[in-house]
Amino acid sequence: MKNGGFLPFFLAFHSVMCYNKLITTKEVFFIAIIKQFDKRSGITYVYDSKSYYDKGKKCSRAKRTLIGKLDSNTGEIIPTDGRNKGAKSKPNSISPEIDKDKRIQELEDENRQLKLQISALKKELERIQTSN
């Protein structure tokens, strides 16, 4: 492939096929998940880092967006809104329209389904790795 190689072409093709979004190769950027440990608080923050080329400065740059905190015990990412922005606007009591027990059951069912999907994907990955 001329002018850019395979990776920009693949990213553009993937975005069209998976997201029905047409983008040009000039709009293609690279995405990474960055983990950064804060020594003061002892918390590991997780960022979505998008790399792009800045023509004005003639160098690559990165734009980071906070995803959340990394739970040290489970290794899961706990979503945050950054700098405690939502803490002041959230009400102290739960809205009476929400049935807590029903919502808990829905979330437990969703969690169960996601765990089944994860185990199926792990088995598929193991099958592929053993066949190679």
Biotite code that builds the C-alpha atoms (Angstrom):
import biotite.structure as struc

atoms = struc.array([
    struc.Atom([0.000, 0.000, 0.000], chain_id="A", res_id=1, res_name="MET", atom_name="CA", element="C"),
    struc.Atom([1.210, 3.490, -0.817], chain_id="A", res_id=2, res_name="LYS", atom_name="CA", element="C"),
    struc.Atom([1.175, 6.574, 1.410], chain_id="A", res_id=3, res_name="ASN", atom_name="CA", element="C"),
    struc.Atom([0.599, 5.278, 4.893], chain_id="A", res_id=4, res_name="GLY", atom_name="CA", element="C"),
    struc.Atom([0.846, 1.529, 4.975], chain_id="A", res_id=5, res_name="GLY", atom_name="CA", element="C"),
    struc.Atom([-1.508, -1.144, 6.179], chain_id="A", res_id=6, res_name="PHE", atom_name="CA", element="C"),
    struc.Atom([-2.437, 0.086, 9.678], chain_id="A", res_id=7, res_name="LEU", atom_name="CA", element="C"),
    struc.Atom([-4.273, 3.301, 8.706], chain_id="A", res_id=8, res_name="PRO", atom_name="CA", element="C"),
    struc.Atom([-6.103, 1.348, 6.018], chain_id="A", res_id=9, res_name="PHE", atom_name="CA", element="C"),
    struc.Atom([-7.069, -1.352, 8.526], chain_id="A", res_id=10, res_name="PHE", atom_name="CA", element="C"),
    struc.Atom([-8.330, 1.186, 11.086], chain_id="A", res_id=11, res_name="LEU", atom_name="CA", element="C"),
    struc.Atom([-10.417, 2.968, 8.463], chain_id="A", res_id=12, res_name="ALA", atom_name="CA", element="C"),
    struc.Atom([-11.781, -0.360, 7.175], chain_id="A", res_id=13, res_name="PHE", atom_name="CA", element="C"),
    struc.Atom([-12.555, -1.529, 10.734], chain_id="A", res_id=14, res_name="HIS", atom_name="CA", element="C"),
    struc.Atom([-14.427, 1.686, 11.561], chain_id="A", res_id=15, res_name="SER", atom_name="CA", element="C"),
    struc.Atom([-16.530, 1.392, 8.408], chain_id="A", res_id=16, res_name="VAL", atom_name="CA", element="C"),
    struc.Atom([-17.340, -2.285, 8.915], chain_id="A", res_id=17, res_name="MET", atom_name="CA", element="C"),
    struc.Atom([-17.974, -2.227, 12.679], chain_id="A", res_id=18, res_name="CYS", atom_name="CA", element="C"),
    struc.Atom([-19.368, 1.233, 13.296], chain_id="A", res_id=19, res_name="TYR", atom_name="CA", element="C"),
    struc.Atom([-20.754, 2.221, 9.873], chain_id="A", res_id=20, res_name="ASN", atom_name="CA", element="C"),
    struc.Atom([-18.662, 5.367, 10.107], chain_id="A", res_id=21, res_name="LYS", atom_name="CA", element="C"),
    struc.Atom([-16.746, 6.617, 7.096], chain_id="A", res_id=22, res_name="LEU", atom_name="CA", element="C"),
    struc.Atom([-13.439, 8.238, 7.969], chain_id="A", res_id=23, res_name="ILE", atom_name="CA", element="C"),
    struc.Atom([-10.473, 9.245, 5.864], chain_id="A", res_id=24, res_name="THR", atom_name="CA", element="C"),
    struc.Atom([-6.928, 8.136, 6.541], chain_id="A", res_id=25, res_name="THR", atom_name="CA", element="C"),
    struc.Atom([-6.104, 11.694, 7.651], chain_id="A", res_id=26, res_name="LYS", atom_name="CA", element="C"),
    struc.Atom([-8.496, 11.223, 10.602], chain_id="A", res_id=27, res_name="GLU", atom_name="CA", element="C"),
    struc.Atom([-6.939, 7.945, 11.739], chain_id="A", res_id=28, res_name="VAL", atom_name="CA", element="C"),
    struc.Atom([-5.251, 8.062, 15.119], chain_id="A", res_id=29, res_name="PHE", atom_name="CA", element="C"),
    struc.Atom([-3.970, 5.451, 17.529], chain_id="A", res_id=30, res_name="PHE", atom_name="CA", element="C"),
    struc.Atom([-5.704, 4.614, 20.791], chain_id="A", res_id=31, res_name="ILE", atom_name="CA", element="C"),
    struc.Atom([-4.096, 3.150, 23.918], chain_id="A", res_id=32, res_name="ALA", atom_name="CA", element="C"),
    struc.Atom([-5.066, 2.516, 27.520], chain_id="A", res_id=33, res_name="ILE", atom_name="CA", element="C"),
    struc.Atom([-2.606, 4.188, 29.907], chain_id="A", res_id=34, res_name="ILE", atom_name="CA", element="C"),
    struc.Atom([-2.273, 3.310, 33.603], chain_id="A", res_id=35, res_name="LYS", atom_name="CA", element="C"),
    struc.Atom([-0.695, 6.011, 35.769], chain_id="A", res_id=36, res_name="GLN", atom_name="CA", element="C"),
    struc.Atom([0.094, 5.527, 39.467], chain_id="A", res_id=37, res_name="PHE", atom_name="CA", element="C"),
    struc.Atom([-0.330, 8.556, 41.748], chain_id="A", res_id=38, res_name="ASP", atom_name="CA", element="C"),
    struc.Atom([2.282, 8.329, 44.527], chain_id="A", res_id=39, res_name="LYS", atom_name="CA", element="C"),
    struc.Atom([0.521, 10.845, 46.776], chain_id="A", res_id=40, res_name="ARG", atom_name="CA", element="C"),
    struc.Atom([-2.844, 9.074, 46.915], chain_id="A", res_id=41, res_name="SER", atom_name="CA", element="C"),
    struc.Atom([-1.693, 5.545, 46.043], chain_id="A", res_id=42, res_name="GLY", atom_name="CA", element="C"),
    struc.Atom([-4.360, 5.297, 43.326], chain_id="A", res_id=43, res_name="ILE", atom_name="CA", element="C"),
    struc.Atom([-3.759, 4.036, 39.801], chain_id="A", res_id=44, res_name="THR", atom_name="CA", element="C"),
    struc.Atom([-5.733, 6.049, 37.260], chain_id="A", res_id=45, res_name="TYR", atom_name="CA", element="C"),
    struc.Atom([-6.665, 4.682, 33.829], chain_id="A", res_id=46, res_name="VAL", atom_name="CA", element="C"),
    struc.Atom([-6.687, 6.975, 30.795], chain_id="A", res_id=47, res_name="TYR", atom_name="CA", element="C"),
    struc.Atom([-7.760, 6.626, 27.166], chain_id="A", res_id=48, res_name="ASP", atom_name="CA", element="C"),
    struc.Atom([-4.844, 8.077, 25.189], chain_id="A", res_id=49, res_name="SER", atom_name="CA", element="C"),
    struc.Atom([-5.390, 9.090, 21.565], chain_id="A", res_id=50, res_name="LYS", atom_name="CA", element="C"),
    struc.Atom([-2.273, 9.859, 19.554], chain_id="A", res_id=51, res_name="SER", atom_name="CA", element="C"),
    struc.Atom([-2.321, 12.194, 16.583], chain_id="A", res_id=52, res_name="TYR", atom_name="CA", element="C"),
    struc.Atom([0.141, 14.141, 14.448], chain_id="A", res_id=53, res_name="TYR", atom_name="CA", element="C"),
    struc.Atom([0.292, 17.904, 15.003], chain_id="A", res_id=54, res_name="ASP", atom_name="CA", element="C"),
    struc.Atom([1.249, 19.481, 11.684], chain_id="A", res_id=55, res_name="LYS", atom_name="CA", element="C"),
    struc.Atom([1.885, 22.878, 13.279], chain_id="A", res_id=56, res_name="GLY", atom_name="CA", element="C"),
    struc.Atom([4.501, 21.573, 15.736], chain_id="A", res_id=57, res_name="LYS", atom_name="CA", element="C"),
    struc.Atom([5.588, 18.783, 13.376], chain_id="A", res_id=58, res_name="LYS", atom_name="CA", element="C"),
    struc.Atom([5.478, 16.083, 16.050], chain_id="A", res_id=59, res_name="CYS", atom_name="CA", element="C"),
    struc.Atom([3.095, 13.528, 17.444], chain_id="A", res_id=60, res_name="SER", atom_name="CA", element="C"),
    struc.Atom([0.914, 14.496, 20.396], chain_id="A", res_id=61, res_name="ARG", atom_name="CA", element="C"),
    struc.Atom([-1.457, 12.646, 22.702], chain_id="A", res_id=62, res_name="ALA", atom_name="CA", element="C"),
    struc.Atom([-4.841, 13.569, 24.124], chain_id="A", res_id=63, res_name="LYS", atom_name="CA", element="C"),
    struc.Atom([-5.729, 11.750, 27.366], chain_id="A", res_id=64, res_name="ARG", atom_name="CA", element="C"),
    struc.Atom([-9.221, 11.248, 28.714], chain_id="A", res_id=65, res_name="THR", atom_name="CA", element="C"),
    struc.Atom([-9.809, 9.896, 32.213], chain_id="A", res_id=66, res_name="LEU", atom_name="CA", element="C"),
    struc.Atom([-11.665, 6.570, 32.237], chain_id="A", res_id=67, res_name="ILE", atom_name="CA", element="C"),
    struc.Atom([-11.501, 5.769, 35.936], chain_id="A", res_id=68, res_name="GLY", atom_name="CA", element="C"),
    struc.Atom([-9.534, 4.309, 38.819], chain_id="A", res_id=69, res_name="LYS", atom_name="CA", element="C"),
    struc.Atom([-7.992, 0.842, 38.899], chain_id="A", res_id=70, res_name="LEU", atom_name="CA", element="C"),
    struc.Atom([-9.179, -1.298, 41.816], chain_id="A", res_id=71, res_name="ASP", atom_name="CA", element="C"),
    struc.Atom([-6.019, -2.786, 43.332], chain_id="A", res_id=72, res_name="SER", atom_name="CA", element="C"),
    struc.Atom([-7.814, -5.863, 44.707], chain_id="A", res_id=73, res_name="ASN", atom_name="CA", element="C"),
    struc.Atom([-9.838, -6.980, 41.682], chain_id="A", res_id=74, res_name="THR", atom_name="CA", element="C"),
    struc.Atom([-7.980, -5.248, 38.856], chain_id="A", res_id=75, res_name="GLY", atom_name="CA", element="C"),
    struc.Atom([-11.259, -3.785, 37.561], chain_id="A", res_id=76, res_name="GLU", atom_name="CA", element="C"),
    struc.Atom([-11.640, -0.230, 36.317], chain_id="A", res_id=77, res_name="ILE", atom_name="CA", element="C"),
    struc.Atom([-14.000, 1.877, 38.430], chain_id="A", res_id=78, res_name="ILE", atom_name="CA", element="C"),
    struc.Atom([-15.439, 4.682, 36.259], chain_id="A", res_id=79, res_name="PRO", atom_name="CA", element="C"),
    struc.Atom([-15.003, 8.236, 37.545], chain_id="A", res_id=80, res_name="THR", atom_name="CA", element="C"),
    struc.Atom([-16.025, 11.599, 36.192], chain_id="A", res_id=81, res_name="ASP", atom_name="CA", element="C"),
    struc.Atom([-12.760, 13.295, 37.157], chain_id="A", res_id=82, res_name="GLY", atom_name="CA", element="C"),
    struc.Atom([-11.916, 15.694, 39.960], chain_id="A", res_id=83, res_name="ARG", atom_name="CA", element="C"),
    struc.Atom([-15.020, 14.836, 41.986], chain_id="A", res_id=84, res_name="ASN", atom_name="CA", element="C"),
    struc.Atom([-17.241, 16.838, 39.607], chain_id="A", res_id=85, res_name="LYS", atom_name="CA", element="C"),
    struc.Atom([-20.375, 14.766, 40.142], chain_id="A", res_id=86, res_name="GLY", atom_name="CA", element="C"),
    struc.Atom([-20.208, 14.518, 43.932], chain_id="A", res_id=87, res_name="ALA", atom_name="CA", element="C"),
    struc.Atom([-21.872, 17.888, 44.581], chain_id="A", res_id=88, res_name="LYS", atom_name="CA", element="C"),
    struc.Atom([-24.682, 17.437, 42.072], chain_id="A", res_id=89, res_name="SER", atom_name="CA", element="C"),
    struc.Atom([-25.756, 13.931, 43.143], chain_id="A", res_id=90, res_name="LYS", atom_name="CA", element="C"),
    struc.Atom([-28.696, 13.741, 45.539], chain_id="A", res_id=91, res_name="PRO", atom_name="CA", element="C"),
    struc.Atom([-28.159, 12.129, 48.939], chain_id="A", res_id=92, res_name="ASN", atom_name="CA", element="C"),
    struc.Atom([-31.169, 9.826, 48.667], chain_id="A", res_id=93, res_name="SER", atom_name="CA", element="C"),
    struc.Atom([-32.139, 7.434, 45.914], chain_id="A", res_id=94, res_name="ILE", atom_name="CA", element="C"),
    struc.Atom([-35.088, 8.479, 43.779], chain_id="A", res_id=95, res_name="SER", atom_name="CA", element="C"),
    struc.Atom([-38.336, 6.780, 44.883], chain_id="A", res_id=96, res_name="PRO", atom_name="CA", element="C"),
    struc.Atom([-39.218, 5.876, 41.251], chain_id="A", res_id=97, res_name="GLU", atom_name="CA", element="C"),
    struc.Atom([-36.345, 3.385, 41.136], chain_id="A", res_id=98, res_name="ILE", atom_name="CA", element="C"),
    struc.Atom([-37.122, -0.068, 42.499], chain_id="A", res_id=99, res_name="ASP", atom_name="CA", element="C"),
    struc.Atom([-33.777, -0.990, 44.082], chain_id="A", res_id=100, res_name="LYS", atom_name="CA", element="C"),
    struc.Atom([-34.442, -4.732, 44.334], chain_id="A", res_id=101, res_name="ASP", atom_name="CA", element="C"),
    struc.Atom([-35.529, -4.950, 40.705], chain_id="A", res_id=102, res_name="LYS", atom_name="CA", element="C"),
    struc.Atom([-32.510, -2.944, 39.554], chain_id="A", res_id=103, res_name="ARG", atom_name="CA", element="C"),
    struc.Atom([-30.132, -5.092, 41.622], chain_id="A", res_id=104, res_name="ILE", atom_name="CA", element="C"),
    struc.Atom([-31.628, -8.233, 40.052], chain_id="A", res_id=105, res_name="GLN", atom_name="CA", element="C"),
    struc.Atom([-31.248, -6.745, 36.547], chain_id="A", res_id=106, res_name="GLU", atom_name="CA", element="C"),
    struc.Atom([-27.606, -5.880, 37.208], chain_id="A", res_id=107, res_name="LEU", atom_name="CA", element="C"),
    struc.Atom([-26.890, -9.336, 38.660], chain_id="A", res_id=108, res_name="GLU", atom_name="CA", element="C"),
    struc.Atom([-28.427, -10.945, 35.551], chain_id="A", res_id=109, res_name="ASP", atom_name="CA", element="C"),
    struc.Atom([-26.360, -8.697, 33.290], chain_id="A", res_id=110, res_name="GLU", atom_name="CA", element="C"),
    struc.Atom([-23.233, -9.519, 35.311], chain_id="A", res_id=111, res_name="ASN", atom_name="CA", element="C"),
    struc.Atom([-23.952, -13.250, 35.005], chain_id="A", res_id=112, res_name="ARG", atom_name="CA", element="C"),
    struc.Atom([-24.357, -12.940, 31.220], chain_id="A", res_id=113, res_name="GLN", atom_name="CA", element="C"),
    struc.Atom([-21.099, -10.988, 30.906], chain_id="A", res_id=114, res_name="LEU", atom_name="CA", element="C"),
    struc.Atom([-19.237, -13.610, 32.933], chain_id="A", res_id=115, res_name="LYS", atom_name="CA", element="C"),
    struc.Atom([-20.572, -16.324, 30.611], chain_id="A", res_id=116, res_name="LEU", atom_name="CA", element="C"),
    struc.Atom([-19.393, -14.330, 27.599], chain_id="A", res_id=117, res_name="GLN", atom_name="CA", element="C"),
    struc.Atom([-15.955, -13.874, 29.145], chain_id="A", res_id=118, res_name="ILE", atom_name="CA", element="C"),
    struc.Atom([-15.591, -17.588, 29.848], chain_id="A", res_id=119, res_name="SER", atom_name="CA", element="C"),
    struc.Atom([-16.704, -18.446, 26.296], chain_id="A", res_id=120, res_name="ALA", atom_name="CA", element="C"),
    struc.Atom([-14.171, -15.997, 24.875], chain_id="A", res_id=121, res_name="LEU", atom_name="CA", element="C"),
    struc.Atom([-11.412, -17.431, 27.067], chain_id="A", res_id=122, res_name="LYS", atom_name="CA", element="C"),
    struc.Atom([-12.223, -20.949, 25.847], chain_id="A", res_id=123, res_name="LYS", atom_name="CA", element="C"),
    struc.Atom([-12.210, -19.747, 22.239], chain_id="A", res_id=124, res_name="GLU", atom_name="CA", element="C"),
    struc.Atom([-8.862, -18.012, 22.769], chain_id="A", res_id=125, res_name="LEU", atom_name="CA", element="C"),
    struc.Atom([-7.396, -21.146, 24.348], chain_id="A", res_id=126, res_name="GLU", atom_name="CA", element="C"),
    struc.Atom([-8.709, -23.254, 21.437], chain_id="A", res_id=127, res_name="ARG", atom_name="CA", element="C"),
    struc.Atom([-7.105, -20.899, 18.913], chain_id="A", res_id=128, res_name="ILE", atom_name="CA", element="C"),
    struc.Atom([-3.803, -20.826, 20.770], chain_id="A", res_id=129, res_name="GLN", atom_name="CA", element="C"),
    struc.Atom([-3.633, -24.628, 20.980], chain_id="A", res_id=130, res_name="THR", atom_name="CA", element="C"),
    struc.Atom([-4.416, -25.007, 17.274], chain_id="A", res_id=131, res_name="SER", atom_name="CA", element="C"),
    struc.Atom([-1.456, -22.762, 16.368], chain_id="A", res_id=132, res_name="ASN", atom_name="CA", element="C"),
])
